[in-house]
Structure formats: structure tokens, C-alpha cells
Amino acid sequence: MDIYRDDNNNIVIKGPLTVTEIETTYSRLEGLLEQLANNVVVDLSGVEEIDTTGLQLLLSLKKTAEKSGSFYMKNLSKPVKEAIQLSALEHVLEENIA
């Protein structure tokens, strides 16, 4: 799992976004969220695998970011798109996809 802020201040996630990685992932994202409080953009092009725990994390990020600004996801990988469709979360996340 690799999580970092790129030159455009996007949060980039690479690797699996699953239950086995969630504790480490959340801790790393929490610090980045504090730095990007007003406008959070998450690049998900490098997410190779995602499960319901990963989707819950994205929903939590959305809720936290929208308290003080905006939240967008971009470059959704095929596994992320499929997971959102299978879980019927398109209506919840559609306005957050850039």
C-alpha cells in the first residue's frame, strides 16, 4: 500500500484497499486529510483491489472532508468502479466523481 500527496495536492492511493490494509490506510489518510482540509481529491487509479471495508473508508473520507470543504474521487480503477456498482453506491458517490 502506497499513499501520498502528489504535486497537485491530490491524495494518491496505490495497492489494495481492503480489510487487511485498512488500519494502516486510515492512519495515513487521517494525517493527509488534516493538511488538505478544504478540498480533498483522491486519485484511485492505483487501487488494485477493494472490498466493502475500502468502500466504507471512502464514504468516511467523504463525510469528514465535506464537513469543512469538498471531496472528489478521480481516475477510478476498474475494481473501484465495479465495487461501487455492485454495492449500489453510485447514487451516493456520483457527485463526488471528478
C-alpha positions, 0 to 999 in steps of 0.5 A, a space after each residue: 500500500 502506497 499513499 501520498 500527496 502528489 504535486 497537485 495536492 491530490 491524495 494518491 492511493 496505490 495497492 489494495 484497499 481492503 480489510 487487511 490494509 485498512 488500519 494502516 490506510 486510515 492512519 495515513 489518510 487521517 494525517 493527509 486529510 488534516 493538511 488538505 482540509 478544504 478540498 480533498 481529491 483522491 486519485 484511485 487509479 492505483 487501487 488494485 483491489 477493494 472490498 466493502 471495508 475500502 468502500 466504507 473508508 471512502 464514504 468516511 473520507 467523504 463525510 469528514 472532508 465535506 464537513 469543512 470543504 469538498 471531496 472528489 474521487 478521480 481516475 477510478 480503477 476498474 475494481 473501484 468502479 465495479 465495487 461501487 456498482 455492485 454495492 449500489 453506491 453510485 447514487 451516493 458517490 456520483 457527485 463526488 466523481 471528478 
